[in-house]
Amino acid sequence: MARQQIRGWLMALMVACLLPIAAAQQPAYTRSAPSADGIGKRYMGREISQVMGWQGAAWLEREEREKEERTDLLLKALDLKPGMVVADIGAGTGYLSRRMAKAVGTSGKVLAVDVQPEMVSMLRSAAQKEGLGNVVPSLGTEADVKLAPASVDLAIMVDVYHELSMPYEVLASVVKALKPGGQMVFVEYRAEDASVPIKLLHKMSEAQVRREAEVHPLQWVRTVGTLPWQHVIVFRKSSP
């Protein structure tokens, strides 16, 4: 009996010690009065911004986007290869998905994920119009990208992460979908640069991105600064 009691006490002690560690893995969300461009939900020291709805889809396909964002330089930085499986998280109309699909070729594919059915419909139509059968439209949720585990070579979010209402959960689901050694790429407008003509809540500093990404099993690899307004921050999935 005494031995069983001691064993029970030891188990209780172990659980008590492990609970704070488990709780510390996910930073808490807090609430405050929303700002003009925010939702009043805070994560790791920043307010989460409002989401651009499907009604603003035309802005994603604006004629001047290439000049403003230099997508050609982004594609060069990604160094995509034929046969790769790429996930475009928050793909919107598929502006980047379609360009990446051409880079990975018919032996590769782009999993174009969005949470708005209207956006998914638009990106499907645009890909079909260009004859890109390797763009695979997919509907995710606010907490889960709904991709198969260890199926993705590279995942990318372009001006998306700062809008996620559940950033911890979404990024955890993306990391789960990455293959061992797979890359996670954040493209965000530079908060460090006051000359970038974007509202503050729709920008993120490199330090903030790294702080939030490294809560997960992601290791920073490099930051590319060749784009006019955005930085490209690259991480690699850590080995188990």
HELIX and SHEET records of a PDB file:
HELIX    1   1 ALA A    2  GLN A   25  1                                  24    
HELIX    2   2 TRP A   54  GLY A   56  5                                   3    
HELIX    3   3 ALA A   57  LEU A   60  1                                   4    
HELIX    4   4 ARG A   65  GLU A   69  1                                   5    
HELIX    5   5 THR A   71  LEU A   78  1                                   8    
HELIX    6   6 TYR A   95  VAL A  104  1                                  10    
HELIX    7   7 PRO A  117  LYS A  129  1                                  13    
HELIX    8   8 TYR A  161  GLU A  163  5                                   3    
HELIX    9   9 PRO A  167  ALA A  177  1                                  11    
HELIX   10  10 LEU A  200  HIS A  202  5                                   3    
HELIX   11  11 GLU A  206  ALA A  213  1                                   8    
SHEET    1   A 3 TYR A  29  ARG A  31  0                                        
SHEET    2   A 3 GLY A  38  TYR A  43 -1                                        
SHEET    3   A 3 ARG A  46  SER A  49 -1                                        
SHEET    1   B 6 VAL A 135  LEU A 139  0                                        
SHEET    2   B 6 LYS A 109  ASP A 114  1                                        
SHEET    3   B 6 VAL A  85  ILE A  89  1                                        
SHEET    4   B 6 VAL A 152  VAL A 158  1                                        
SHEET    5   B 6 LEU A 178  ARG A 190  1                                        
SHEET    6   B 6 LYS A 203  MET A 204  1                                        
SHEET    1   C 7 VAL A 135  LEU A 139  0                                        
SHEET    2   C 7 LYS A 109  ASP A 114  1                                        
SHEET    3   C 7 VAL A  85  ILE A  89  1                                        
SHEET    4   C 7 VAL A 152  VAL A 158  1                                        
SHEET    5   C 7 LEU A 178  ARG A 190  1                                        
SHEET    6   C 7 GLN A 230  LYS A 237 -1                                        
SHEET    7   C 7 LEU A 218  VAL A 224 -1                                        
END                                                                             
